Amino acid sequence: MEPGKLLDPPSDTISTLENHKTPHECSECGKSFPRRSVLFTHKKLHMGSGSSQGLEGEKSSGTDTKGLRNPARLKPYRCIKCDLCFGQKSELLSHQKIHTGEKPYQCLECGKFFCHKTTLRNHERIHTGEKPYKCWECGKSFSQKANLWVHEKIHAGIKPYKCFECGKCFTQSSGLRSHEKTHRGEKNEKCLECGKCFSDKSNLVRHQRLHTRDRPYECPECEKRFMYSSELRRHEERHKGELRYQCGECGKSFSFRGELQIHQRIHTGEKPYKCEECGKCFSQKQHLGMHQRLHTGEKPYRCVECGKCFTQKGDLWIHHKTHTGEKPHQCNECGRFYRTSSALKRHVKIHTGEKNYKCLECGRTFADVSSLRIHSRIHIGEKPHKCSECNKCFSRKDVLVMHQRIHTGEKPYKCLQCGKCFAHPSSLRMHTRIHTG
């Protein structure tokens, strides 16, 4: 079997495209749907309870009998293993491969085996990138017909799976099952790298990419790779230059409605995500997640170079530059380079003399809030950084680091003229004056 032959669109794809040419319109709200079955399910929303009362006419109207259900048929072929019955012998034989473990169909690209030819066909689209099933509503394409059906429910507003615990509704039964685990507190999927547990396997797989640094989603435009499909979609919108959603408050535009909604919280002050541990609230769910790591002590981002772990991805990226020596941010005033844009901004304030942060105790002003926080420890006498060797305490971490060199004998600052080493940069600067005169 040649994988190239599977690139030909299957017959059911053609029928899907034909259905798109003749959409079915809802007489209640005027919304159109690619298939009669989706329209029929949508109409239940207008009926309130979801019953089929009043829809009988819709089912029987018209000459198109394609959408009508077939009458119940006999299923004479019974599986002796699980008692499941089938209408055709071929269906039974196909089903029995589940029990026998027989997988006669092999993917020539990666060597994986499958029970059914159709499953192989669907799998091979991963390698070919073929997505023959297109949503006529938004243009999004899918590799499998079933995924298109699920997606179309989003446009139809259909969420048939309801949680009896809290009443929340879902498009897919798998979404409901995953959600129900949150009520039971069930987290069976454990990450072997950091020990964090998840309620479903898909979230575990997503999480594991933080450790493996795997980026399976590639942009066809610029070949940039992403960890998550949502990141790729957002990136692709920027290539198109489409900024469809505008903020009515400040005029800023966004590619996605969700991005606009998050942005609008700046104006409204809304912070819907609350930390159960300390009560602090956040405008974004991801910010709450990062904050909660302070309580749990979790550090999922590990440097492959030295093994050091971090609570945030950004901190790992900054740390990684210490190994590469990369300092891409340059000061236009003095030419000095910095690893991060935030470090450059703090430095620029030295040239501008900008000091917006004032100590309420003594009136002294500072260029950044972190410097003010460190300074305020002088007034309250706080010294949170303790030397494990001699128990001496310090108000600043960098002062503790310099102090510890007394115990370790470390002298990281080397004179390029004579090779002499020093524990502190100030000592090196004083020494270099000997050579410069």
N, C-alpha and C positions, 0 to 999 in steps of 0.2 A: 504493500500500500504506500503511495507517495503522498506526503503531507500536502503537496501543492494542490492535489485534487480536492481537498477539503475547503479550498478557498471559494469554490463555486457556491453562491447563495443557496441554502436549502429551500425546498418548495414552500415551507411554512413562512419563510421570510417574505416571499413574493406575495403570499396572501395577506400578510401583515401590511405591506405597502399598499396593496389594493384597498384594504379597509381604510387606510389613511386618506385615500382619495374621496371616499364617500363617508364622511363623519356622521355620527348619529347625534341629533340635537335634542336637548331636554326641553320639553314644551313648557316646563315650569319656570326655568331661569334662563333658557337660551344657550346654556353651555353645551359645547360639542365634545364628543368622545369618539375614539377610533373604532370601538367595537360595541355592538349592541349589548353584550353582557356587562360591560363597564357602565353603560348608560343605565341599564336596569338596576344595578347595585346603587348607583348614584341617586336614582329616584327615591330610594328608601329614605334618604336624608330628608326629603320633603315630607314624607309620611310620618316623621317624628320617631316612632318606636322602632322602625326598621322592619315592620311587617310587610307582607306582600299584598295586603288588601288594597284594592284600587289600582293595582298594576297588572291585573289579568288582561285588561284590554291592550296594554302595551305589549304584553307577551304574545298575544294572538294576532295583533294587527299587522297589516302588510302581507305582501306575498313572499317576503324573505323568510324562509323557514330555517335558515342557517343558525339563528340564535336560539331556536327552540330546543328544549331538552329532549333527548331520545327516550322513548318508553323503556321501562325496566326490562332488561334482557336476562336470559338464563346464563348462569356461570357454571358450566358443568365440569370445568377443570379445577381440581382441588389439590392444593399443596399438602402432602402428607406430613410435612415438618411443622407447619404453622397454621394449617386449616384455612388459609386465605384462598379464595376462589377467583377464577378468571374466565372470561368469555371465550378466549381463544387459546389453543394449545401452545402457540408461539409465545404468548404472554406468560404462561406458566413456566415454560422452559427458560425464558429470560429471567424470571423471578427466582428460579431454583439455583441460579448461580450465586445468589447471596448466601445460601446455606452451604454450597459446595466449596465456595471460595474461588471458583474458577474465574480467571481474568484473561481471556484470550486476546484482548485488543491492546496493543502496545504503542505508545507514543515514540516515534522514531527520533524525536528531538531530545527528550530527556530520559527515555526508557521506562517511564511509569506505565503500569498496566491497569486496565479497566474491565469491568464486567460487560458493559454494553458499548456498542459502536457509537451510539448517540452521545454517551458520556465522553468518549474519546474525542469526538468531533468538537464538543463544547470545550474540552481541555486544550485542544490544539490551538484554539483561538487566543490563548494566553501567549503562545509563541508568535503567532502571525499578527496579533494585534487587531484581528478582524472583529468588528462590532456591527453586525448587519441589522440589528433591531433598533430602530430609531423612534424616539418619542416625537410625535407630530406637534405636540404642545410647546416644548422648549428646545427640541433639537438634540437632546442628549442621546447618545448611542450606547447599546449594551451588547455583550457577547452572547447572552442567553435570553430566550423569549420570556422565561419565567421572571427574570429580573426586570424586564420592560413592564410586565403586568403589575408587578409590585410597585414600580415607580409611578405608573399611571394613576394609582390610587391616591398619590399625593395631590395631583391636579384635581382629581374627582372629590377630594376631601373625605375619602373613605377610610375609616379606622374601625374595622369590625371587631378587633380584639380588645376587650375591656377588662381592666383589673378590678376584681370584686372588692379589693381592700381599700383602694383610694379613688376608683372611678376613672383613672387615666386610660385613654384609648390608644391603640397602636395599629399601624398599617400591617405589620407582620406578626405571626404567632411567636416567632423567635424573639422579637422585641418585647412582647408581653412576658415570655418565660424569663428573660434576662431581668426585666423589671421586677418581677415577683420575688426574685432572690434578694432584692434590697429590703423587702419587708421581713423576710426570714433571716436576714443578716448572713446569708449563705455566700461564702467565697471559697470555692473549691479549687480554683486555678491559681497555683503558686509559682512565682518566678524563682527559679533555682539560683539566680545570680544574686538577688538582694532580699529574697524572702517575702516580697510584697504579694498579697493575695487579691484575686479578682473574681467577680461573680460569673463572668463568662470568658470563654477562650479567646474570642476576638479581641477583647480588651487586653488580655495577657500578651497576645501576639504583637499588638501595637506597642505595648510597654517594652517588650524585649528588644525592640529596635533602638531604644535608648542605650542599651548595653552593646549591641552588635554594630551600631551605627549604620545599619542597613537602610538604604534609600531606594526602594524598588520602583518609585514612580518618576519617570523621566519626561521632561518637557520636549516635545518634538521640534519646537521652535529654536531653543538655545541649548538643549541637552543638559540643562540643570536638573539635578535629581532631588527628590523629596521623600521624606519618611511616610507621609500620609497623602492619600488621594485628595483630601480637602485642601491641603497646601498647594498641590499641583493645580487644582481648579482655580484657586485664587490667583496663582501666578499666571496662568493662561489668560485670565481676564485682563491682566495688566498689559499683555502683548496686544490684545485687541483694542486696548485704550477705552474700553466701555466703562463709564462711571454713571450708572443709571439712577443711583439712589442719592438724592441730595438732602442735606440737613437744612430744614427750614429756619433754624436758629442762626447758623453762622455761614451757610452756603457751601460747606465742604461736601465733596461728592465721594461716593464709594461704589465698588463693583458689586457688592452683595448687600442684601437687605439686613442680614445679621450684623454686618460690620457697622451699618448705620445705626441700628438699634443700640449696639454697645456704645457707640460714640455719643448718642443722645443722652446717655446717663451722666456725661460730663456736665451738661446743661441742667438736667433735672436733679442731679445729686443722688440718684437712686443707687442703692447698694444692696441688691437682693440676696447676695451670698454671705451667709453668716458662719463664723467659726464657732462650733459648739464648745470648744475648749476654753476660749477666752472672750467670746462675744464680739470680736472685731468683725466688721462687715466690709465686703468688697464688691466692686461693680462688675467684675468678671470672674467666672468660675475658675479659670486657670490661675488667677491671682490668689484665690482661696486655697487651691491645691498646693501652690508654692509656699504659702504661709503655713499651712498645716504641717509641712515638713519640719518646721521649727519645733513643734510639739513632739513629733514622732521620732525626730533625729534621722529620718531617712535621707540618704544621699545617693540617688540612683545614677548620677552622671559621673562615670569613672574615666580618668585619664589613662589611655592605653600605654602612654609613655612612662609614667612613673607610679601609676596605681592610686593616685590621690582622688578622693571622691568629693562631689559637690551636690548641693541641694538644687541648684538651678543650672539649666543648660547654658545660659549666658556666661555664668561664672567659669564653666568648663572651657568655653571658647576663649575667654580672656586668658585663662591659665595656660592653655595650649600654646599661646603666642610666646610664653616664656621659654618654651622648648625650641620653637622655630626662630625666635628673635625678631619676629615680625612687629613693626611699629608703623602702621600705615597712615596715622593721623599726624600731620605736621602743622606747627604753629607758623602762621604767615608773618608774625612779628619778629621772632628770633630764630626760626628754623628748627626748633627742637621737635623731636618725634615722640609720639605716644601710642600705646597699644590700643586704647579705646577712645571713642569720641567724647565720652563723659570726662575722662582724664584731661583731654585737650581743652574742653570747656572750662574746667576748673583752673587750668594753667593760664588761659587767656585773661581771666579776671585779675591776674597779677599785673598785666599790662594796662588793663582798663581801670584798675583800682576799684572795681565794683565789689562792694561788701554789703549785701542785703540782709544778712542774718545778724541780729543784735542780741547780746546777752542782757537779759532783764535785770540781772544782779549787779553788774558793774558797768554796763553800757558799751563794752567792747564789741566791735563788729567783725564779721567773718565773711569770707567769700562763698562758703558752702555750709549746708546744714550739718554735715558730719563733723566739721571742725568746731562748730558751735556746741554740739553734743559732747565732744571730747573736752572742750574748755569748761563746760558746766560742771564737770566732775571735780574741778578744783574747789568750787564753792560748797558742794555737798560732801566732799571728801571721799568720793567713790573711787575705788581702785580694784576693778574687776579682774585684772590680768595678773595672775600669781605665778611666780617662778617655782617650778616643781623641785628644783635643786636646793634652794635656800629659803623658800617661802616668802621672799620679798614680793610686795605687790606694787602694781603700776596702774596708772589711769589710762595709758595708751598701750596698744598691742605692739606697735613698732618699737617702743622703748623697752618693752619686755624682751623682744627678739634681740635687740642690741645688747641688753644686759646678759642674756644667756650665753653670749659669746665669751664672757669671762670664764664660764664653767667649761664650755666646749673647746675653747682655744681657737675657734674659727676666725679667720681673717680673710674675708672674701674680696676686699678692695686692694687691688694690686697696682703699684706704680709701673707704668709702661717704660719709664726711663731706666730704673735700676732694679726692678723686680721685687722691691720690698712690699710686704703685705700689711694691711691694717684692718682692724675690727670695725671701724666707723668711717663713713665717707668724709666727715669733717677732718679726721686725722690725716687722710690721704690728701685732701686739699691743702692743708697746712704744710705737709711734706713736699708737695710739688713746687712750692715757692722756693725751695732750696735750689731746684734745677732751673727755674725760670728767673731767679734773682729777684 
